[in-house]
Amino acid sequence: MTNEHEETPARSRVSRRGLIGAGLAAAGAGVGAVAGVAGATAATGVNPFAAAANGDESIDPSQQHPFYATGARQPQGGVQTTPQRYCVFMTFDMSSTVTTDLQVLLARWSAAIAQLQAGRTVGSVEPAHGDGVGADTGEALDLGPASLTVTVGLGPGIFDERFGLAGKRPEHLATIPTLPSDNLDAALSGGDLSLQACADDPQVAYHAVRDLARMARGTATVRWTVLGFGRASAGPAQTTPRNLMGFKDGTRNVSTDDEYRRFVWLGNDAGWMAGGTYQVVRKIRMNIEIWDADVVSDQQRVFGRTKIEGAPLSGGSELSTPDFHATASGGDPKIDPRSHIALAAHEANGGVKILRRPYNYTDGLNQYGQLDAGLLFAAYMNDPDHFTRLQRKLGASDRLNEYISHIGSAVFAIPPAPRKGSYIGEPLFR
């Protein structure tokens, strides 16, 4: 919604120049292994090492992505950006109820993110006075930008009564409703703000979130965080990666500019959010030990794809369109109607697609001494109801539910990127 608000004492005006100035000041192999590969190649016709090397997976630590937009309605980085190798995701709750504190934080973050994405520090590492505290923690010095992007999200709570912004709440921004198979932990759900830092060096991503969190002290507190690795989606020239269950993930993802326009970006009718999108994040725990004990043939039926090549069980190669009507000699469908790909397919959901941009995660061992790991599921769409509709179906019937549990959930509005001299969400405060 784009209605303007009357000025209230909590929303006293702060000049753009003053905010940006404050922000910039703050930012200143053995024989057995060979035999195993040979056996896999003989059995499947696919050499897994060769398959993994087909795409261009090289990285350039000097690669950088600009933060500021050069035109209207340009999205933030970290959405359509070619997926980087690592992610640190963190959410915050506002501890201040003063609107100008939120405004200043977004301005400071914007100035700092522009510095970080260029491979620079957010201030001095060694203060001029030896007993001073460094503005930048310094652990990313000399590592380069490493394709860093930091994506800022605004949760539903930003638009409650605290900040006088209810009239500018994005049309589709609302807490995700309770869904089948949810086992949510309140400590891993929700948040007023989100930061998604992705980079090809884990220390660069960690450094960005660490220093941005320091800037939030006194204004916002950390709610929950996930450290992701091993991207579980692919961009141009990248091979489809694998999740921790060993299957390729994201084969039929949003990929073309037309699909981004149809399913991801918000149009001109979205007002101040035009060019933005919505972010849905779920922390999905995998029952790794149970999954590993299942026979591979059943694992393949659960997903509806072969494990090594990722081809649909109806035949063809990874990129072949699944034939959900194909039957085996006995008359049974080749792809189980309750398989993951059958239920998630856009053909079975009114043509709806969402952009998946997830990462694997691990939290070590749980209290039972078993692997505590899974998927940091991050997705982008122009209406969060698209995710909700898909997950209602998956949560009710997906054979994969035996092996996974949704333990965290949040939704955020992702505003468009600001132009130089402005900051994330600046139109909210006009």
PyMOL commands that set and color helices and strands:
alter all, ss='L'
color gray80, all
select helices_A, chain A and resi 9-11+16-27+31-44+48-52+99-117+156-159+166-168+186-188+202-216+257-263+268-273+288-292+296-303+340-344+346-348+385-397+399-403+426-429
alter helices_A, ss='H'
color red, helices_A
select strands_A, chain A and resi 86-94+149-154+193-199+220-231+277-286+355-356+359-365+371-381+404-414
alter strands_A, ss='S'
color yellow, strands_A
deselect
rebuild
show_as cartoon
